[in-house]
């Protein structure tokens, strides 16, 4: 959606991540790994795995709440991560990969693998 098709999902950052999960076949099949509030407490960095849907405080944009898909740690010690997300605000732009400081993750959801 972000690199090949350059799909545009207008709406919020949540709408984009939700659409990624649906197109990948997971839909609503998610398990809660950690859930809190925007004011904390916050998740331990070690809980996050690639593919997790995370809610975090976006320190690069007015300390607002943000939804993204965690890709990997670029700098684990300083909590700098690569994520896939969309800017939201109904922008007509595709999602993209970016670097975020993830020291304030307040929810983590993981796709459920229903294959036995």
Backbone as ProteinMPNN parsed JSONL, in Angstrom:
{"seq_chain_A": "XXXXXXXXXXXXXXXXXXXXXXXXXXXXXXXXXXXXXXXXXXXXXXXXXXXXXXXXXXXXXXXXXXXXXXXXXXXXXXXXXXXXXXXXXXXXXXXXXXXXXXXXXXXXXXXXXXXX", "coords_chain_A": {"N_chain_A": [[0.809, -1.203, 0.0], [1.991, 1.217, 0.653], [4.413, 1.374, -0.749], [4.301, 0.1, -3.311], [1.617, 0.136, -4.516], [0.89, 2.657, -3.665], [-1.398, 3.428, -2.295], [-4.115, 5.483, -1.343], [-5.647, 6.259, 1.596], [-7.92, 8.077, 2.784], [-8.564, 9.953, 5.711], [-8.115, 9.284, 9.067], [-5.048, 8.544, 10.896], [-5.575, 6.179, 12.172], [-7.558, 5.057, 10.512], [-6.021, 4.401, 8.255], [-4.158, 2.443, 9.261], [-5.971, 0.505, 10.107], [-7.074, -0.216, 7.622], [-4.814, -1.342, 6.38], [-4.473, -3.624, 7.998], [-6.907, -4.941, 7.401], [-6.67, -5.387, 4.591], [-4.512, -7.078, 4.618], [-5.543, -9.384, 5.534], [-6.069, -9.78, 8.217], [-7.991, -8.231, 9.426], [-10.229, -7.739, 11.971], [-8.943, -9.405, 13.667], [-7.204, -9.25, 16.198], [-5.018, -9.177, 19.016], [-4.848, -7.858, 22.293], [-1.958, -6.528, 23.54], [-0.905, -4.611, 25.188], [-2.497, -2.046, 26.983], [-3.359, 1.219, 27.698], [-3.643, 4.635, 28.722], [-3.469, 7.864, 27.089], [-1.957, 9.398, 28.794], [-0.406, 7.599, 30.083], [0.152, 4.709, 32.216], [3.105, 3.803, 30.277], [4.062, 1.473, 27.681], [6.585, -1.061, 27.939], [9.467, -0.992, 25.937], [10.411, -3.42, 25.038], [8.193, -4.995, 24.593], [7.155, -4.585, 22.062], [6.672, -5.778, 18.748], [7.557, -6.466, 15.29], [5.014, -5.536, 13.006], [3.086, -4.989, 14.861], [0.274, -3.051, 15.846], [0.438, 0.085, 16.959], [-0.288, 2.599, 19.387], [0.776, 5.784, 20.027], [2.425, 8.641, 21.516], [2.967, 11.297, 19.452], [5.724, 12.932, 19.254], [6.845, 14.549, 17.368], [4.847, 15.968, 16.237], [3.183, 18.088, 17.699], [2.844, 16.627, 20.091], [0.724, 14.854, 19.761], [-1.747, 12.191, 19.632], [-1.103, 9.1, 17.946], [-1.482, 6.561, 15.48], [0.167, 3.675, 14.283], [2.05, 1.221, 12.389], [4.362, -0.84, 13.763], [7.65, -1.343, 12.626], [10.499, -1.787, 12.957], [13.207, -1.452, 15.337], [15.327, 1.271, 15.082], [17.153, 2.464, 16.703], [17.377, 1.116, 19.531], [18.164, 1.721, 22.182], [17.73, 4.473, 22.389], [15.121, 4.556, 21.783], [14.186, 4.952, 19.139], [12.303, 4.334, 16.351], [11.317, 2.629, 13.307], [8.39, 3.09, 11.552], [5.266, 2.348, 9.891], [2.971, 4.532, 8.655], [0.291, 6.935, 8.352], [-0.303, 10.339, 7.741], [-2.787, 11.342, 8.42], [-5.589, 13.544, 9.046], [-7.214, 13.705, 6.81], [-5.608, 13.905, 4.528], [-4.554, 13.744, 1.121], [-2.556, 11.739, 0.6], [-0.341, 8.93, 0.35], [0.328, 6.327, 2.811], [3.42, 6.105, 4.661], [6.82, 5.11, 5.37], [8.553, 5.958, 8.324], [10.594, 7.582, 10.828], [10.246, 7.504, 14.311], [10.188, 8.681, 17.659], [9.639, 6.484, 20.161], [8.922, 6.557, 22.983], [6.637, 6.758, 24.39], [4.49, 4.755, 24.166], [1.215, 3.802, 24.3], [-0.664, 1.866, 23.727], [-0.763, -1.444, 22.429], [-1.419, -3.612, 19.837], [-1.688, -6.804, 18.393], [-1.581, -8.741, 15.409], [-3.651, -11.589, 15.191], [-2.713, -14.866, 14.687], [-4.506, -17.127, 13.187], [-4.021, -19.552, 12.115], [-3.652, -22.984, 12.448]], "CA_chain_A": [[0.0, 0.0, 0.0], [2.812, 2.422, 0.763], [5.538, 1.415, -1.688], [3.975, -0.358, -4.658], [0.343, 0.69, -4.985], [0.754, 4.043, -3.219], [-2.819, 3.587, -1.988], [-4.499, 6.604, -0.49], [-6.763, 5.986, 2.488], [-8.172, 9.355, 3.446], [-9.177, 9.86, 7.028], [-7.163, 9.442, 10.174], [-3.973, 7.553, 10.936], [-6.252, 4.938, 12.566], [-8.206, 4.512, 9.313], [-4.984, 3.804, 7.412], [-3.661, 1.203, 9.862], [-7.083, -0.44, 10.052], [-7.173, -0.701, 6.236], [-3.675, -2.238, 6.17], [-4.81, -4.889, 8.657], [-7.973, -5.606, 6.647], [-6.142, -5.858, 3.303], [-3.55, -8.165, 4.841], [-6.281, -10.576, 5.927], [-6.251, -9.903, 9.663], [-9.228, -7.566, 9.803], [-10.365, -7.443, 13.395], [-8.291, -10.478, 14.431], [-6.066, -8.678, 16.915], [-5.011, -9.389, 20.456], [-4.318, -6.734, 23.042], [-0.703, -6.828, 24.227], [-0.791, -3.592, 26.234], [-3.479, -0.984, 26.793], [-3.339, 2.218, 28.749], [-4.197, 5.909, 28.286], [-2.472, 8.783, 26.519], [-1.113, 9.934, 29.871], [0.355, 6.505, 30.661], [1.554, 4.303, 32.053], [3.509, 3.462, 28.92], [4.552, 0.109, 27.47], [8.027, -1.324, 27.843], [9.891, -1.115, 24.536], [10.643, -4.835, 24.716], [6.924, -5.641, 24.242], [6.775, -4.309, 20.676], [7.204, -6.658, 17.706], [7.187, -6.029, 13.943], [3.637, -5.799, 12.626], [2.161, -4.53, 15.895], [-0.439, -1.777, 15.718], [0.746, 0.815, 18.18], [-0.761, 3.963, 19.633], [1.854, 6.456, 20.747], [2.442, 10.091, 21.482], [3.806, 11.762, 18.356], [6.472, 14.087, 19.737], [7.223, 15.389, 16.236], [3.679, 16.738, 15.789], [2.386, 18.641, 18.801], [2.568, 15.614, 21.115], [-0.611, 14.314, 19.515], [-1.829, 10.732, 19.583], [-0.846, 8.614, 16.587], [-1.512, 5.115, 15.23], [1.153, 3.265, 13.292], [2.477, -0.179, 12.431], [5.779, -0.917, 14.129], [8.455, -2.115, 11.675], [11.713, -2.239, 13.643], [13.952, -0.436, 16.084], [16.535, 1.808, 14.46], [18.048, 2.708, 17.834], [16.596, 0.639, 20.669], [18.56, 2.425, 23.408], [17.11, 5.797, 22.389], [13.711, 4.335, 21.435], [13.88, 5.467, 17.807], [11.787, 3.202, 15.584], [10.756, 2.803, 11.972], [6.988, 2.686, 11.521], [4.474, 2.626, 8.695], [1.791, 5.263, 9.093], [-0.308, 7.942, 7.486], [-0.372, 11.595, 8.49], [-4.149, 11.628, 8.865], [-6.166, 14.841, 8.7], [-7.832, 13.58, 5.478], [-4.66, 14.263, 3.473], [-4.572, 12.894, -0.07], [-1.208, 11.198, 0.45], [-0.266, 7.534, 0.821], [1.095, 6.064, 4.017], [4.859, 6.028, 4.383], [7.703, 4.697, 6.445], [9.193, 7.092, 8.96], [11.224, 7.352, 12.126], [9.555, 8.149, 15.428], [10.627, 8.367, 19.022], [8.543, 5.722, 20.757], [9.057, 6.395, 24.428], [5.317, 6.888, 24.989], [3.516, 3.845, 23.55], [0.189, 3.535, 25.305], [-1.432, 0.661, 23.383], [-0.145, -2.34, 21.447], [-2.289, -4.697, 19.374], [-0.936, -7.71, 17.532], [-2.439, -9.602, 14.591], [-3.778, -12.978, 15.652], [-2.491, -15.886, 13.67], [-5.514, -18.153, 13.427], [-3.638, -20.794, 11.462], [-3.266, -24.034, 13.406]], "C_chain_A": [[0.85, 1.264, 0.0], [3.891, 2.509, -0.308], [5.155, 1.079, -3.12], [2.728, 0.332, -5.194], [0.198, 2.175, -4.69], [-0.713, 4.374, -2.951], [-3.059, 4.766, -1.063], [-5.744, 6.21, 0.283], [-6.993, 7.278, 3.263], [-8.901, 9.14, 4.762], [-8.133, 10.149, 8.083], [-6.044, 8.419, 10.054], [-4.561, 6.186, 11.301], [-6.892, 4.279, 11.36], [-7.196, 3.8, 8.416], [-4.518, 2.466, 7.979], [-4.747, 0.135, 9.829], [-7.223, -1.036, 8.648], [-6.01, -1.64, 5.9], [-3.974, -3.605, 6.774], [-5.89, -5.648, 7.883], [-7.446, -6.16, 5.327], [-5.149, -7.004, 3.461], [-4.221, -9.444, 5.335], [-6.512, -10.731, 7.419], [-7.533, -9.233, 10.138], [-9.249, -7.195, 11.266], [-9.693, -8.49, 14.272], [-7.005, -9.958, 15.073], [-6.174, -9.061, 18.385], [-4.365, -8.181, 21.122], [-3.082, -7.18, 23.81], [-0.52, -5.873, 25.403], [-1.831, -2.524, 25.941], [-3.479, -0.059, 28.0], [-4.043, 3.468, 28.226], [-3.074, 6.796, 27.751], [-1.526, 9.351, 27.569], [-0.294, 8.844, 30.554], [-0.458, 5.72, 31.661], [1.832, 3.824, 30.626], [4.139, 2.081, 28.857], [6.078, 0.051, 27.48], [8.372, -1.55, 26.374], [10.054, -2.56, 24.104], [9.362, -5.57, 24.337], [6.597, -5.568, 22.754], [7.469, -5.259, 19.707], [6.791, -6.134, 16.336], [5.756, -6.461, 13.599], [2.622, -5.351, 13.658], [1.545, -3.189, 15.515], [-0.217, -1.052, 17.031], [0.042, 2.177, 18.194], [0.325, 4.62, 20.465], [1.678, 7.959, 20.682], [3.442, 10.513, 20.413], [4.49, 13.063, 18.78], [6.881, 15.028, 18.612], [6.059, 16.238, 15.73], [2.796, 17.077, 16.983], [2.031, 17.648, 19.906], [1.156, 15.032, 21.001], [-0.577, 12.787, 19.536], [-1.679, 10.287, 18.135], [-0.915, 7.094, 16.558], [-0.512, 4.794, 14.137], [1.368, 1.758, 13.39], [3.98, -0.171, 12.694], [6.502, -1.816, 13.131], [9.689, -2.673, 12.379], [12.291, -1.093, 14.461], [15.145, 0.002, 15.256], [17.6, 2.014, 15.53], [17.265, 2.363, 19.1], [16.898, 1.434, 21.942], [17.891, 3.796, 23.524], [15.646, 5.765, 21.957], [13.301, 5.022, 20.132], [13.498, 4.268, 16.941], [11.398, 3.622, 14.174], [9.325, 2.283, 12.038], [6.403, 2.962, 10.149], [3.227, 3.338, 9.18], [1.364, 6.268, 8.035], [-0.51, 9.193, 8.328], [-1.763, 11.9, 9.025], [-4.642, 12.959, 8.336], [-6.736, 14.868, 7.281], [-6.908, 13.956, 4.323], [-4.733, 13.26, 2.324], [-3.161, 12.412, -0.383], [-1.203, 9.749, 0.926], [0.474, 7.443, 2.15], [2.569, 5.98, 3.657], [5.603, 5.525, 5.612], [8.367, 5.938, 7.011], [9.803, 6.69, 10.285], [10.498, 8.161, 13.191], [10.237, 7.778, 16.735], [9.44, 7.714, 19.717], [8.76, 5.488, 22.247], [7.72, 6.524, 25.148], [4.283, 6.067, 24.22], [2.481, 3.509, 24.611], [-0.765, 2.402, 24.939], [-0.688, -0.116, 22.308], [-1.156, -3.439, 21.129], [-1.502, -5.512, 18.36], [-1.894, -8.553, 16.688], [-2.468, -11.012, 15.169], [-3.548, -13.894, 14.469], [-3.45, -17.029, 13.971], [-5.205, -19.471, 12.732], [-3.163, -21.801, 12.5], [-2.363, -25.032, 12.737]], "O_chain_A": [[0.464, 2.272, -0.592], [4.249, 3.608, -0.731], [5.642, 1.718, -4.052], [2.781, 1.028, -6.208], [-0.535, 2.877, -5.386], [-1.206, 5.44, -3.32], [-2.3, 5.008, -0.124], [-6.77, 5.868, -0.305], [-6.339, 7.534, 4.274], [-9.743, 8.252, 4.891], [-7.378, 11.118, 8.002], [-6.095, 7.531, 9.203], [-4.103, 5.158, 10.803], [-6.786, 3.064, 11.195], [-7.478, 2.728, 7.881], [-4.485, 1.466, 7.263], [-4.458, -1.028, 9.547], [-7.465, -2.235, 8.507], [-6.209, -2.635, 5.203], [-3.751, -4.63, 6.131], [-5.798, -6.866, 7.727], [-7.751, -7.301, 4.98], [-4.968, -7.806, 2.545], [-3.56, -10.463, 5.531], [-7.098, -11.726, 7.846], [-8.1, -9.634, 11.155], [-8.404, -6.438, 11.746], [-9.853, -8.47, 15.492], [-5.897, -10.181, 14.584], [-7.267, -9.244, 18.922], [-3.45, -7.567, 20.574], [-3.146, -8.096, 24.631], [-0.046, -6.264, 26.47], [-2.026, -2.139, 24.788], [-3.582, -0.49, 29.149], [-4.937, 3.373, 27.385], [-1.891, 6.511, 27.938], [-0.405, 9.742, 27.244], [0.436, 9.128, 31.504], [-1.62, 6.034, 31.92], [0.916, 3.489, 29.875], [4.678, 1.582, 29.845], [6.757, 0.996, 27.079], [7.637, -2.229, 25.658], [9.856, -2.888, 22.934], [9.437, -6.677, 23.804], [5.846, -6.397, 22.241], [8.668, -5.518, 19.811], [5.786, -5.433, 16.222], [5.349, -7.591, 13.866], [1.424, -5.33, 13.377], [2.201, -2.318, 14.945], [-0.636, -1.521, 18.089], [-0.182, 2.802, 17.157], [0.746, 4.079, 21.488], [0.886, 8.478, 19.895], [4.613, 10.137, 20.459], [3.914, 14.147, 18.679], [7.227, 16.182, 18.867], [6.25, 17.122, 14.895], [1.785, 16.42, 17.232], [1.019, 17.818, 20.584], [0.492, 14.759, 22.001], [0.489, 12.175, 19.467], [-2.074, 10.999, 17.211], [-0.467, 6.422, 17.487], [-0.361, 5.552, 13.179], [0.929, 1.11, 14.34], [4.758, 0.423, 11.948], [6.036, -2.913, 12.822], [9.903, -3.885, 12.399], [11.917, 0.069, 14.298], [15.9, -0.843, 14.774], [18.786, 1.773, 15.303], [16.577, 3.212, 19.667], [15.984, 1.777, 22.692], [17.53, 4.228, 24.619], [15.013, 6.807, 21.786], [12.217, 5.598, 20.032], [14.263, 3.313, 16.812], [11.181, 4.8, 13.889], [9.077, 1.177, 12.518], [6.968, 3.709, 9.352], [2.5, 2.814, 10.024], [1.991, 6.42, 6.986], [-0.854, 9.101, 9.506], [-1.898, 12.648, 9.994], [-4.174, 13.444, 7.305], [-6.746, 15.912, 6.628], [-7.389, 14.294, 3.242], [-4.951, 12.068, 2.542], [-2.637, 12.641, -1.474], [-1.979, 9.383, 1.809], [1.163, 8.38, 2.554], [2.924, 5.804, 2.491], [5.082, 5.518, 6.727], [8.705, 6.863, 6.272], [9.559, 5.597, 10.795], [10.181, 9.335, 13.001], [10.791, 6.688, 16.879], [8.373, 8.314, 19.846], [8.777, 4.347, 22.708], [7.662, 6.415, 26.372], [3.318, 6.615, 23.689], [2.813, 3.0, 25.682], [-1.597, 2.014, 25.759], [-0.073, 0.456, 21.408], [-1.677, -4.105, 22.023], [-0.739, -4.963, 17.565], [-2.91, -9.027, 17.197], [-1.442, -11.552, 15.581], [-4.121, -13.713, 13.395], [-3.23, -17.807, 14.9], [-6.016, -20.397, 12.751], [-2.337, -21.466, 13.35], [-1.927, -25.993, 13.372]]}, "name": "protein", "num_of_chains": 1, "seq": "XXXXXXXXXXXXXXXXXXXXXXXXXXXXXXXXXXXXXXXXXXXXXXXXXXXXXXXXXXXXXXXXXXXXXXXXXXXXXXXXXXXXXXXXXXXXXXXXXXXXXXXXXXXXXXXXXXXX"}
